[in-house]
Every structure is written in C-alpha cells, then in structure tokens.
Amino acid sequence: MHQHNKTATLAGRDKSIIWHPLTQEKTSSPSIAIIKGEGEYLYDEQNKKYLDLISSWWVNLHGHANPVIARAIYEQALKLEQVIFAGFTHDQAVQLCENLKVELPENLTRFFFSDNGSTSVEVALKIALQFWKNSGEKRRDIFISFDKGYHGDTVGAMSLGASSGFFDQYKKILFEVAHVPFPATWENDPDVERKEKASLNAVRNLLEKNLNRVAGFIAEPLVQGAGGMRMCRHKYLEQCVELFREYGVLIIFDEVMTGFYRTGKMFALDYIPTKPDILCLSKGLTGGFLPLSLTITSERVYNAFLSDDFSSALIHSHSYTANPLGCAAGIASLELLKSTSTLDKIAHIEQLHRNFICDLKLALREVIKAERVCGTIVAFNLFSEECNYSHVIAAKLKEIFMKEGLLIRPLGNTIYLMPPYCISEKVLKETYWKIIELISSVTASFA
Ligand SMILES: *Cc1c(COP(=O)(O)O)cnc(C)c1O
C-alpha cells in the first residue's frame, strides 16, 4: 500500500462546494479538513490533533485507520470488489453472517444486507408489514415506537422518530406512528418506578385499543442515542417487550448504535431474556470503515416469505448489497472485538466512566444533572431541561472543546462520551479532568 501524496491538503480548493449533513451552512464555522486518523486521534491540515470522543458519529470501534481492518479491505479489493447480490453470493458475506450468528440469540437466523442504519430500519419495517400480509393478518399495519426515539433519516425511519419534532418540515411525506413514553432514568433517580409504570400502562392501553392491529414495535434497547443518550433499566425493557409479545406484536430492536459492546455487552439484547424477532445493525458493523448494515430475522419471520408466488418475496434491493469490502472489514472488526484485550478495555472504560461521574458530581454538584453510564457510554445534562440557557452553554462548550482538541458534540444540553475502545486509561483520565475544568470555567462565566 503506497502513500499517494503525503502533503495533499485542501489548500487552494473550494471547500464550500460541498453541502454537509445536519449543518446550517450559513452560520456554522467552516468544516475542519482531516487528513489523517490514527487510533483515537484525528489530525487536521495544521497537524492539530483531535481526540475522537464520539467515535466519529458512533461508528468507530478500534480507532482510526486500524491496520488489521485496512489490510483486510485491501486484500479483498484485489480479489473481488463488488458483485450483484441477487442470484450471486460470496464468501465474505456468508462468513460475516456465520461469525455474527454465533454471537446472537438462537432465534435470529436469517441475514438481510443493506447499506446503512436507516435502510436497515426501512427493511425491518417492510419485513414486519409484509410478514403479517403474507400470514393473512392484513389488519396489522400499525407501528409503535418510543418518544424521542431515533431510527434514521429516510422516510420510514423519520416517521418512527417523528415524536422528536425534529422532522416536522417533512410531515407531509411521513406516515403515522404511535409513540409510547420512554422512562428515561439516571443514577439515583427517585422517580424511576413511577415513570416505568406509567410507560407500561400507556403501552397496555394502546395495545388494548388496537387489538390485532399492531404490526411491530421498534426500540433502541437500553439507550436512545440521538434523542440525548437517554437510558432505561433493563428490567423495564424486559417487561415492555414481554407486554408487546403478549399481544402478538413483532419486536424490532434497532441496535444500530448500541451494537458491538457500546452498552458493555455484545448487544443490548444480551441484558434481557426475551429476544426480538428482528434486529437492525450498522455503524460498528465494519468497525467504522465502510457503510454496511444488516436486518436479521427469526426463522418464523423468514418462513412467512416463502411461497410459489414472487409477490410474497421481500421486494428490496440496493446496488451495493453486501459489498465484499464492507463484509471483509466486518469479519476483521469482529475478530478484533472478540479478543480478550478488547473486552478487558471495554469493561475498564465503564469503570473509569463511573469514577468520572463521581468526580463530576463532587466538582460541579449544581451544574451536573441526570448523570448516567451504560457500558462505554457516559452522559450527563447541564442544568435541567427547563433551564433556558443550558443549551447555550452546551453550544459554547462544544466550541471550547474543539479548540482544546476534544471532539465532543453535545445533544441539546446533554454531554456524552462514546470513545473508541482503543483509548488509553491515561488519555481518558486526562480528558475527564480537562472536561471538568472547562465546564467549571464556562459555567462560572455564565453565573
Ligand atoms: C445512527 C442511527 C440510525 C441511522 O443510521 P445511518 O447509518 O446514519 O443511516 C438508526 N438507528 C439508530 C439507533 C442510530 O443511532
């Protein structure tokens, strides 16, 4: 592998021809040109380094430019870069799914590929809807999701996430979805039991009112990502899922973010005994190298699509379905993930996060609210939701973090860290102190 042109930069090019995602191009500061990544760091044109504390939008697991994964992709590209996936298959796709199957509950047996988290959710919706059609229960066409859930930016996925109000501009093209309250909780939350009970009551009422009408329930298990790293207890999740099961509803887990040890276990579903019928995976699937996703179903769901009639088949395909390079990256990433050194690191990150929130609370008792940890994710709020300058402070902090070389993107007034697993204890501890120091100085200046 040669280095093409080591000094290539964006100097002299017009960066502004590019329209960036989720960005108000008029007011946002110019995008930072990254020329290199290594481990937990990204480097810009001036060789300034940024500590990637959000795993580059939650995709990266083992650090940037991991040489094991890079080599796997390179070697695969020399053999087979892409092939049509209808009527053809390839070893990388089968091997990746075989290796994943070992890590999954026994009921999840069939693997459908697409390209990103949003499409893995679209596929899950289409499968759930058609499952009932093919099974002769044509009235089951309602979907239920959690308040403030996020499932992606395509039309079906936006419909599921519409309760956030985030997609109101696009209402016209969204379909109706029923939403139930999510009992978001944190350390020492005195109100958690009441919230959980209220949520379960709302679920039961909704199911009673719509007997044999609900096709599927979709959830981000344990942690709602984009909704603000909102967490729930696994006991609650179990009760909730069992309730839906009681009414015959298909359970869809969107583990696009929570998958691959973000919550401390391989999948968030490993925390509860009741298993979903459909599982969505993406983001960490390739270790953060290439876009790829899977919608995985039970045998029962898969069987409903078998018939002599083509119209009961799943009508879904993407040009790059099961791209061999993505699959090769996935195989290599999974292998790295299962090594004992990675697993030890993941457990250690959780321990360090827990110590961090104790220190935070000690140093900034009046500022830090709703502190919470789930696996490698730590989150807390700045002041309470009602405090109208908490978002302003969070935005100010984001700027300051970046100046200091810390890539952290608050969600509203929530600050969270989701580092790649390769991050060292030393770097993490230094970061915690830096964060405490920066929050102290910014909040003091607002006081
Ligand atoms: C990011 C995310 C998605 C969407 O994935 P994309 O690859 O960005 O389309 C869906 N669900 C959850 C839970 C996510 O965090």
The ligand as an SDF file (V2000), in Angstrom:
LIG
                    3D

 15 15  0  0  0  0  0  0  0  0999 V2000
  -27.4530    6.3390   13.5010 C   0  0  0  0  0  0  0  0  0  0  0  0
  -28.6660    5.5650   13.7570 C   0  0  0  0  0  0  0  0  0  0  0  0
  -29.5020    5.1610   12.7160 C   0  0  0  0  0  0  0  0  0  0  0  0
  -29.2710    5.5840   11.2890 C   0  0  0  0  0  0  0  0  0  0  0  0
  -28.1050    5.0690   10.7750 O   0  0  0  0  0  0  0  0  0  0  0  0
  -27.4260    5.7600    9.4910 P   0  0  0  0  0  0  0  0  0  0  0  0
  -26.3230    4.8380    9.1450 O   0  0  0  0  0  0  0  0  0  0  0  0
  -26.9670    7.1030    9.9610 O   0  0  0  0  0  0  0  0  0  0  0  0
  -28.4650    5.8480    8.4410 O   0  0  0  0  0  0  0  0  0  0  0  0
  -30.5840    4.3660   13.0210 C   0  0  0  0  0  0  0  0  0  0  0  0
  -30.8460    3.9940   14.2710 N   0  0  0  0  0  0  0  0  0  0  0  0
  -30.0620    4.3690   15.3010 C   0  0  0  0  0  0  0  0  0  0  0  0
  -30.3950    3.8980   16.6710 C   0  0  0  0  0  0  0  0  0  0  0  0
  -28.9620    5.1750   15.0870 C   0  0  0  0  0  0  0  0  0  0  0  0
  -28.2130    5.5820   16.1180 O   0  0  0  0  0  0  0  0  0  0  0  0
  1  2  1  0
  2  3  1  0
  2 14  2  0
  3  4  1  0
  3 10  2  0
  4  5  1  0
  5  6  1  0
  6  7  2  0
  6  8  1  0
  6  9  1  0
 10 11  1  0
 11 12  2  0
 12 13  1  0
 12 14  1  0
 14 15  1  0
M  END
$$$$
